[in-house]
Amino acid sequence: MDRQHQSDSAVEDAWDEDQVDTRVQVAELTAELQDKEDLIHALTSQLEQAVDQLDRIHREGGDRGGRTAAATGGVAGEFVEEQRYVNDRVSQWLDSWDQQQPFDLWNRIEQRIEEIVQRGIAAPAAPSFNGFETPTAPIKEPDNSDAAWEEAKRKLLGDMSFGESSTAPAASQAEPPISLGDISYPDPIDVDTAEHVVLIDAVEVRDRYIAYLTQRLRALEMQGPANWEAMNNAPEELRTRLEQLEADYREHLRREECDMALERARLAREQNRLKQDRHKLEVQARKLGFASDEFKLPPPVAGELEGDDRSWRKMFGRKK
């Protein structure tokens, strides 16, 4: 029971740490996005002021400068100075915008996310929960083969000898199944009437909850390494147990694949959010006259928000 309690505590601590890391990463990305939005707003405000000032010069001083030029054969000095000052300010703002390179930043973030997704696809099945394994004493190989078979049967069959009563203590028996009384379930939502933001939060909570359950189940099922070298000539009596072990390992692999699928889905959602933010930034830059064909994205489709809601509802098993 102490071992089970320690495993539960380790899983819960790991889950809390994962949530903290996720919140920190989201906060950092949000801060970066906020900085870029502030920069865009500042540049937009300055450019609007420059345009207003240039338009005012053309309306008020332009005509006067034209008349002065016609009368004196030249251009008014005050008008030339103001024009030069406006041009210098606009050039400074353009240089500041180019130095920030927001599109390059978005490209680097998207490339980093794609690398993480590819690394997650190519990663081995169970690299993330080695820390939950409880240290066990090394298995010593007995000197004779009879003792080796007894050791193997004790490990596989829970210290039960064939045809004899068990003499092992109760602590060596199989651990009881996981108790459902101490598990806190996420709050249910109405998928049909929930808003887009609520659906996104619900999917993320569901993924974290599935990962938490698989981690807890994996921690309960962890056992010490078996002495496979002593099973080269396994008797017929151990065949059933070996088949059960094979089925258990296959189930472990299936849960690991489920964890990897959840992680890939989470990264894909983050990549989709970044693409949407980049599209908004490209639209704002196009309004300011800085758009380029290199960063041009496809235009949003009509009813895009409604389509996004349907895609999020599909994650809950709803067809509509």
N, C-alpha and C positions, 0 to 999 in steps of 0.2 A: 504493500500500500504506500510506503514511503517513496519507493521508486516511481510508482504511478503519479504520486503527488508532485515529485520533482520534475517528471516529464511534462505534466500539465503546466507547471509554473514556467518551465523553459519555453514551452510553446507560446504561452500567453505573453511572456517577455519579448519573444521574437516578433510576435504579431504587433505588440505595441511599438517596438523599434521600427518595424516596417512602416507602420502608420506615420510615425514621426518623420522618417526619411521621406516618405511620400509628400507629407505636408510641407517639408522644407524645400523639396524640389519644386513643388507647385508654387510656393511663395517666391522662390527665386525667379522662376519663369514669369510670374505675374509682375514682379518688380521690374524685370527687363522690359516687358511689354508696356508697363506704365511709363517708364523712362522714354521709350520711343514715341509713345503717344504724346507725352509732354513736349518732346522736341518737335514733333510735327505741328502741334498746336502753336508753339512759339514761332516756328518758321512761317506758318500760315498767317499768323497775326502780323508779323513783320512785313511779309510780302504784300499783304493787303494795305498796310500803311504806306508802303512804297508806291503801290499802284495809285492809291488815293492822292498822294503828294504829287506824283508825276501828272496825273490827270488835272489836278488843280493848277499846276504850273502851265500846262497846255491851255487851260481855259482862261486863266487870269494873266499870266506873264507872257504866254506865247504870242497872243495878239499884240500886246504892247511891245514885245521884243521885235515882232514883225514890222510894226509901224516904225519903230526906231531904226531898224535895219534899212527900211526903205528910205527913211529920211537922211540917215547918216552914211548909208552904204555899208554897214556892218551889223553885227549881232550885239545885243546888250550884254555887258559884262556880268551883271547880276544873274541873268537868265543862264548864261554859260556856267557860272559857278554852281548854281543850284542843280543844273543838269548833271554836271560832273560829280557832285556829291551824291545824288541819287544813284548814278551808275556805279559808283564805288561801293555804296551800301549794298546794292543788289548783288554785286560781284562777291562781296564778303559773305553774304548769306548763302549764295550758291556754293562757294568753297566750303563753308561749314557743313552744308548738306552732303556734299561729296565725301568729306572726311568721315562722316558718321557711317556711311555705307550700310544702311539698314537692310537692303536686299541681300548683301553678302552675309550678314548676320543670320537672316532667315534661312539662307541656303546651308550655312554651316549647322544650324540647329536641325534642319531636316535630314542632312546627311548623317549627323550623329544618331538620330533616332533610327534611321534605316540600318545603320551599322549595329545598333543594339538589337533590333528585330532580327537581323540575319544571324547575329551571334546567339540569340536565344533559340533560333530554329536549329542551328548546328550544334548546340550544347548537348552534353550527355544527359541521360535520363534523370538522374537524381544527384545533382551536385550541391543542393542547397540545405540539406538537413543532416549533414554529417555531425554537426555540433550537438544534436539531440541524442546521439548514441551514448549510452552509459558505459563507462570503462569497465571492462571485465578482465578477469585474470586470464592469462594465456593458457590454452589447452595443452596439457602435456601428453605426449604420446606414450602409452604404456609399453612395457618391454615385450610382452608376448601378444599374439594375435587374439587370444580369447579375451584378455583384458581390453584390447582395442575395440572389439565388438561390443563388449559390455558398456564401454564409455560412449560409443556411438549410439547404442540403443537408449542409454540414459538421456543423451542430449535430444534425441528425436522424439522419444515417447514420454518425456517428462518423468524420468527416474522410475519407470514402471518395468519390472522384469516379467518375462513371459512365464506364465504358469505359477507365479509366486505373488505373494502380497507385497505391496509397496512399502519400503522401509525409509523412503526419503521424507524429509520434513515437509510440512505443508507449504512452506515458502517457495519450494521449487516447482510447485504446480503451476498450471497456466493461469495467467492473470484474468480477472473477471472482465467482461466487456465494459465498454465505456458507458458511464452513467449520463443519461440525457437530462437529469434534473438540474445540473449546474451550468447548462449551456444557455446563453442569452441569445435569443433569435432577433433578427432585424425586424423593424416595424413594417407591416404590410402597407402597400399603397394601392390605389385604384388605377390600374394601368389604362383604362379606357378614358378617364377624365383628367389624368395627371398632366401637368404642364411639361414643356420640353426640358427645363432645368431639373425638375423633380425626377424625370425619367433617367437623365444622365447620372444624377446622384444615386438613384436606386440601383442602377446597373453596377456602379463602382462598389457600392456597399455589398451587393450580392457577390461580386467576384472576390472581395476581401473575405467575406464570410465562408465561401466555398474553400478558399485557400486555408483559412483557419481550421476548418473541420478536417481537411486532408492532412494538415500538419499534426493536428492532435491525434488523429487515428494512426498516422505513421509512427509517432512517438510511442504510442501504446504497443505497437506491434514489433518494435525493435527488439532484437535478441542478440545474444553473443554469436560469434562466428562458429559454424559447425566444422567438425573435423572431416572434411570431404575425402582426405586420403585414406581414411579407414573404411570407406564405403565402396572401394573398387569392386569388391566381391560381395555386394549386399545380398542377404538372404531374402527369400520370398516373403518373409514376415514384414519386411520394411517397405515393400513396394507401395502399399496403400498410403503410407505416411509420406513417402517421397512424391507421389503424385499430388498429394494435398499441398506439400511444400511448393511444388511447381505452380499449382493454381494460385497459391498465395503470392508468389513472386510476380506472376503475370498481372495479378490485381494491383500490386505495388506499381508496376510499370504503367498500367493504365491510369492510375492516379497521378503519376508524374507527368504523363502526357497531358492530362487535364490541367495541371498547374502551368505547364508551358503554354497551353492554348490560352489560358486566362491572361498570362503575361503578354503574349503576343497581341491579344485583343486590347489590352490596356494601352500598349505602346501605339497600336494602330489608331486608337481614339485620340491620343495625344498628338500624333502626327496630323490627324484630320483637323484638330483644333488649330494647330500651327498654320496649316494651309489656309484655313479660313481667315486667321488673323493677317496672314501675308496678303491675301486677296484684298482685305480692307485697306491695308497699307498701300497696296498698289493703286487702288481706286483713289485714295486721297492724294497720292503722288501724281496721278494722271490729272487730277483737277488743278494741281499747282504747276503743271507743265513739265514734270520731271519723269514722266513715264517712258519706258523703253521697251522695245520688242523682246528684249532678253528676259524681262521679268513679267511679261504679259501672261495672265491666267485666263482660262475660259470664263465667259460671263456667267453669272448665277442664273439658274433655271427658274422659271416661274413656279411658284409653290414649293420653293426649296425648303422652307421651314416645316411645312406640312409633311414633306417627304422625309425629313430628318426625324420627325416624331414617329412616323411609321417604322423607320428603321430601328429606332430605339425600342419600340413596342415589340418588334420581332425578337429582340433579345429575351423577352419574357415569354416567348412561345405564342404570341398573338399574330395572326395572319393579317389583321387590319390595324 
